[in-house]
Amino acid sequence: MSPDRLPVEFHDLDGLVDEWAIATSAARADKRLTSTIETLRAFYDQLEPRAASALAYLQAITLEALTTTDATLLRLLLTLAEVSPAIEWYGRPDGAMGMDSRRLRLIVELGRV
């Protein structure tokens, strides 16, 4: 475990970084769609209780001032935002909209963190 992958206050989440600190929205959506609901639930259950404190921590930092460790924490939270509807609303990775969301193509990726 590397002590510099996340801000010191969030080192307990380091085990999530390799698999869940995903850089792009398309890759986050793909991770959700290709994971089992059990895998998504395990990620959600570990990060969700720390989400409010992570958001409060990041809220005090401008995007321009994000360090590498801050950006990794942000990516974890962005993945949580991608996964949460599957857990909280649908109970399945693909949602319940009737259309395979992989058919939708992201045209522009807004700034990467």
Sequence and secondary structure as in RCSB ss.txt:
>XXXX:A:sequence
MSPDRLPVEFHDLDGLVDEWAIATSAARADKRLTSTIETLRAFYDQLEPRAASALAYLQAITLEALTTTDATLLR
LLLTLAEVSPAIEWYGRPDGAMGMDSRRLRLIVELGRV
>XXXX:A:secstr
  TTSS GGGGGGHHHHHHH  SSHHHHHHHHHHS HHHHHHHHHHHHHHHHHHHHHHHTS GGG  HHHHHHHH
HHHHHHHHHHIIIIISSTTTTSSS GGGS  S      
